């Protein structure tokens, strides 16, 4: 990729990130019930919350397990629960959340 294409891509990514930041309150309101259910399923487990944040469709469950430190059985159960709650896409081998959540979603108990 040449220098001008790289700069253009960087600018587009920056604009995308700013739009996401501005849209977050509207997204949170739209997905309020799903986000509440996600918080309920994850609970206060740091390993589960880290695993969920890694679910972007680009990682297999084994990689999510290794990177989050969650037990394989716990991850399998969590994925099944998320699928039942319609919180992840159909492919449970490389799970991806159906809703967007900020990286700080599990940091506080308040609704975001």
C-alpha atoms as a printed R data frame, in Angstrom:
    type eleno elety resid chain resno       x       y      z
1   ATOM     1    CA   UNK     A     1   0.000   0.000  0.000
2   ATOM     2    CA   UNK     A     2   1.422   3.374 -0.923
3   ATOM     3    CA   UNK     A     3   1.756   6.259  1.516
4   ATOM     4    CA   UNK     A     4  -1.364   8.170  0.383
5   ATOM     5    CA   UNK     A     5  -3.543   5.043  0.616
6   ATOM     6    CA   UNK     A     6  -2.188   4.349  4.080
7   ATOM     7    CA   UNK     A     7  -2.966   7.894  5.220
8   ATOM     8    CA   UNK     A     8  -6.471   7.675  3.765
9   ATOM     9    CA   UNK     A     9  -7.109   4.374  5.520
10  ATOM    10    CA   UNK     A    10  -5.866   5.818  8.825
11  ATOM    11    CA   UNK     A    11  -8.175   8.828  8.421
12  ATOM    12    CA   UNK     A    12 -11.165   6.600  7.629
13  ATOM    13    CA   UNK     A    13 -10.465   4.433 10.679
14  ATOM    14    CA   UNK     A    14 -10.246   7.534 12.864
15  ATOM    15    CA   UNK     A    15 -13.583   8.825 11.501
16  ATOM    16    CA   UNK     A    16 -15.168   5.406 12.104
17  ATOM    17    CA   UNK     A    17 -13.981   5.427 15.717
18  ATOM    18    CA   UNK     A    18 -15.366   8.936 16.267
19  ATOM    19    CA   UNK     A    19 -18.745   7.984 14.786
20  ATOM    20    CA   UNK     A    20 -18.889   4.937 17.059
21  ATOM    21    CA   UNK     A    21 -18.147   7.149 20.058
22  ATOM    22    CA   UNK     A    22 -20.917   9.572 19.107
23  ATOM    23    CA   UNK     A    23 -23.385   6.773 18.379
24  ATOM    24    CA   UNK     A    24 -22.741   4.831 21.601
25  ATOM    25    CA   UNK     A    25 -25.642   6.344 23.619
26  ATOM    26    CA   UNK     A    26 -28.147   5.526 20.853
27  ATOM    27    CA   UNK     A    27 -26.710   2.026 20.442
28  ATOM    28    CA   UNK     A    28 -26.902   1.449 24.194
29  ATOM    29    CA   UNK     A    29 -30.578   2.438 24.270
30  ATOM    30    CA   UNK     A    30 -31.411   0.245 21.269
31  ATOM    31    CA   UNK     A    31 -29.630  -2.771 22.761
32  ATOM    32    CA   UNK     A    32 -30.593  -2.181 26.405
33  ATOM    33    CA   UNK     A    33 -32.396  -5.521 26.948
34  ATOM    34    CA   UNK     A    34 -29.669  -7.511 25.213
35  ATOM    35    CA   UNK     A    35 -26.947  -5.719 27.167
36  ATOM    36    CA   UNK     A    36 -28.771  -6.423 30.428
37  ATOM    37    CA   UNK     A    37 -28.962 -10.114 29.522
38  ATOM    38    CA   UNK     A    38 -25.275 -10.120 28.556
39  ATOM    39    CA   UNK     A    39 -24.342  -8.663 31.946
40  ATOM    40    CA   UNK     A    40 -26.525 -11.244 33.696
41  ATOM    41    CA   UNK     A    41 -24.890 -14.162 31.865
42  ATOM    42    CA   UNK     A    42 -21.337 -12.923 32.430
43  ATOM    43    CA   UNK     A    43 -21.899 -11.895 36.033
44  ATOM    44    CA   UNK     A    44 -18.821 -10.555 37.802
45  ATOM    45    CA   UNK     A    45 -16.409 -13.013 36.217
46  ATOM    46    CA   UNK     A    46 -13.403 -11.226 34.769
47  ATOM    47    CA   UNK     A    47 -12.518 -14.263 32.660
48  ATOM    48    CA   UNK     A    48 -15.998 -14.430 31.137
49  ATOM    49    CA   UNK     A    49 -16.037 -10.692 30.459
50  ATOM    50    CA   UNK     A    50 -12.639 -10.879 28.784
51  ATOM    51    CA   UNK     A    51 -13.807 -13.880 26.734
52  ATOM    52    CA   UNK     A    52 -16.941 -12.030 25.575
53  ATOM    53    CA   UNK     A    53 -14.919  -8.981 24.541
54  ATOM    54    CA   UNK     A    54 -12.720 -11.280 22.421
55  ATOM    55    CA   UNK     A    55 -15.776 -12.640 20.568
56  ATOM    56    CA   UNK     A    56 -15.468 -10.704 17.327
57  ATOM    57    CA   UNK     A    57 -15.736 -13.595 14.870
58  ATOM    58    CA   UNK     A    58 -12.012 -13.707 14.156
59  ATOM    59    CA   UNK     A    59 -11.024 -16.152 16.909
60  ATOM    60    CA   UNK     A    60 -11.848 -19.793 17.500
61  ATOM    61    CA   UNK     A    61 -13.013 -20.824 20.958
62  ATOM    62    CA   UNK     A    62  -9.599 -22.352 21.733
63  ATOM    63    CA   UNK     A    63  -7.902 -18.999 21.144
64  ATOM    64    CA   UNK     A    64 -10.523 -17.154 23.216
65  ATOM    65    CA   UNK     A    65  -9.985 -19.670 26.003
66  ATOM    66    CA   UNK     A    66  -6.216 -19.239 25.937
67  ATOM    67    CA   UNK     A    67  -6.299 -15.423 25.752
68  ATOM    68    CA   UNK     A    68  -8.959 -14.972 28.443
69  ATOM    69    CA   UNK     A    69  -7.845 -17.737 30.808
70  ATOM    70    CA   UNK     A    70 -11.372 -19.135 31.055
71  ATOM    71    CA   UNK     A    71 -11.914 -22.857 31.611
72  ATOM    72    CA   UNK     A    72 -12.883 -24.737 28.415
73  ATOM    73    CA   UNK     A    73 -16.107 -26.076 29.973
74  ATOM    74    CA   UNK     A    74 -17.106 -22.637 31.263
75  ATOM    75    CA   UNK     A    75 -16.487 -21.119 27.825
76  ATOM    76    CA   UNK     A    76 -18.553 -23.805 26.119
77  ATOM    77    CA   UNK     A    77 -21.443 -23.227 28.534
78  ATOM    78    CA   UNK     A    78 -21.154 -19.443 28.107
79  ATOM    79    CA   UNK     A    79 -21.216 -19.721 24.309
80  ATOM    80    CA   UNK     A    80 -24.331 -21.923 24.470
81  ATOM    81    CA   UNK     A    81 -26.034 -19.454 26.805
82  ATOM    82    CA   UNK     A    82 -25.124 -16.516 24.565
83  ATOM    83    CA   UNK     A    83 -26.408 -18.374 21.521
84  ATOM    84    CA   UNK     A    84 -29.691 -19.233 23.276
85  ATOM    85    CA   UNK     A    85 -30.096 -15.559 24.245
86  ATOM    86    CA   UNK     A    86 -29.441 -14.554 20.607
87  ATOM    87    CA   UNK     A    87 -26.362 -12.599 21.670
88  ATOM    88    CA   UNK     A    88 -23.921 -14.268 19.269
89  ATOM    89    CA   UNK     A    89 -24.102 -15.181 15.607
90  ATOM    90    CA   UNK     A    90 -24.874 -18.730 14.575
91  ATOM    91    CA   UNK     A    91 -21.258 -19.911 14.181
92  ATOM    92    CA   UNK     A    92 -20.317 -20.851 17.732
93  ATOM    93    CA   UNK     A    93 -16.851 -22.065 16.650
94  ATOM    94    CA   UNK     A    94 -15.801 -18.468 15.982
95  ATOM    95    CA   UNK     A    95 -18.327 -16.556 18.099
96  ATOM    96    CA   UNK     A    96 -19.166 -12.933 17.383
97  ATOM    97    CA   UNK     A    97 -21.476 -10.751 19.435
98  ATOM    98    CA   UNK     A    98 -24.662  -9.574 17.719
99  ATOM    99    CA   UNK     A    99 -24.451  -6.288 19.600
100 ATOM   100    CA   UNK     A   100 -21.627  -3.859 20.020
101 ATOM   101    CA   UNK     A   101 -20.299  -3.101 23.474
102 ATOM   102    CA   UNK     A   102 -17.495  -0.754 24.453
103 ATOM   103    CA   UNK     A   103 -14.314  -2.245 25.866
104 ATOM   104    CA   UNK     A   104 -15.283  -0.771 29.249
105 ATOM   105    CA   UNK     A   105 -18.726  -2.433 29.250
106 ATOM   106    CA   UNK     A   106 -18.003  -4.780 32.153
107 ATOM   107    CA   UNK     A   107 -16.022  -2.243 34.219
108 ATOM   108    CA   UNK     A   108 -19.059  -0.825 36.004
109 ATOM   109    CA   UNK     A   109 -22.447  -2.079 37.052
110 ATOM   110    CA   UNK     A   110 -24.396   0.852 35.695
111 ATOM   111    CA   UNK     A   111 -26.165   0.660 32.342
112 ATOM   112    CA   UNK     A   112 -24.172   2.208 29.564
